[in-house]
Amino acid sequence: MEDKFDVVTTFHKEGYEKYGERMVETFNKYWPSDVHLTCYYEDMDEPLTQYGNVSWRSFEESVGDRYNHFAKIAAPWEEKVLGPDGEDPRSHRDGPVTPGSRYLFEATRFSHKYYTVDHFRQNSDARYIVWCDADVVAKNHIPLDFLYSITREGKLWSRVNRPDVYPECGFMIWDTQNKWYERYFQLMKWMYDEGTLFQLEEWHDSYVWWAAEKYVEKEAGHSIGIDLGDGSRRHPFVRGPLGKYLDHLKGDRKDAGYSPERI
């Protein structure tokens, strides 16, 4: 296994047209030439544009069966919470889910990331597996040394932390040589494939990645993560070290084309 970085993302047709194509173009332009990006595409044909450091895989062919199995498990849980008579399942809330909180329980929608990462990591020979959201664009040339600088021996993963809440998981790195790597993904498989994530307070992917981290840290007796944020909740992705090279166009920032917090 080489000490190299492999990057993965996923998108559907609308996402590719709105932001994914720009992500791929800027990856090809600004990322190190020996770092490869694999794109799992869904509900669309493989794009005609080809780059030497980018490859394409069908989401349906790669993980469609696992995803569909999970969607069947998730359906009654999501209906119970998101349906017309739904109730917020969180212990500190009473009544129906508010419109702004619905995403917290859209387990199926946010499971694409996990199933993409899990398939990709098992088919990569890289030491470092990097997830990058499809609405993340590169703004400057990224030195390979920078990627090494945001990893550390003895730490399983790097992610953008936020105080007292789940991390912002638009960019994550896992060290496959860390002793807790297999245990971490064993827990993730259990939570998704067996549906045990529905025992958590929230069901979106960021909360589940975080839950696996906390489970492992309890077993390890120490921290396994590296914080890539700036210690705040105000778009810490672009205010931390990643912001020098990358911009995460969350929400309305996609239309603006930039994050004002980064300026």
Steps between C-alpha positions, in 0.01 A plus 500: 500500500644835393497813718287676241163676501192383311200736481137399449169681452150431371222691323183453297420668168360824645787526746758443230352771280462751785830453683668162443644583159668806649638288783655256252643778283666673795626169636677436171642853499616544859549167679840321487536306176569174683178521704207326332127579519230235453145624436201275568221629275130423533198535269716622213734377230873510557621853410677530168771730638801296604802596711813301572455524878121441509304179454129419503296223661128431493347532846222257409738232373742542789274528804142505372398178674632610840348845463160359403510258794564789735225710342250222582619488861483880525156550345280426806729697731501802270122481454453496876695823534465678164149389405187715549455376857870491578651586837851621580675201661766699684482470876506877555227584247121458494268525202561470126830560325542859387569565129855606583566178693374246246846435358610363837284192437543452124708187544450364149591826330825528695597134479650546153820633656552201728433238232727680254786525752463141615512359147785728396724430800480126431615556143787742561865427571564843653588553863282811529137494390362849445133589477423834331144628448409570139430865585859557615708691246875553496620860483878470511763238422517248786850386597526131581676600824182678609303174485762325711492790746132440579558135592693366799638167613267346758192691380231317304327784325512871425177699483360849561388510861236732643462572873246284684339363186565248222790582264464655156573203276552659159866396515640201687820295493545149644837336561453137397807398702358624828426217745137615539423527129328162458310536828371840395362372171365188668287730714393705198391184317305386803321833531403516133456142380326390822312827549628558852561867421129552563572468869704822479363847570552602136534294181693708244849389403697761696337383823569135415869560415524686832328219690752249363782731608362521853452121521861441394640770728324337795668169413838659422502725804629799302415734213525356148420816303675808364299823488524687169274784612570829676319424824177676403165404352505771232591301190818360661590312180615816322623680814742221588807374308291357216378847407836598354442255216136394500156657520192306611199647320235397748139607442457839334876527453458274195315780321739769622799290392701570816482503880508854643649357821812404303579858395 
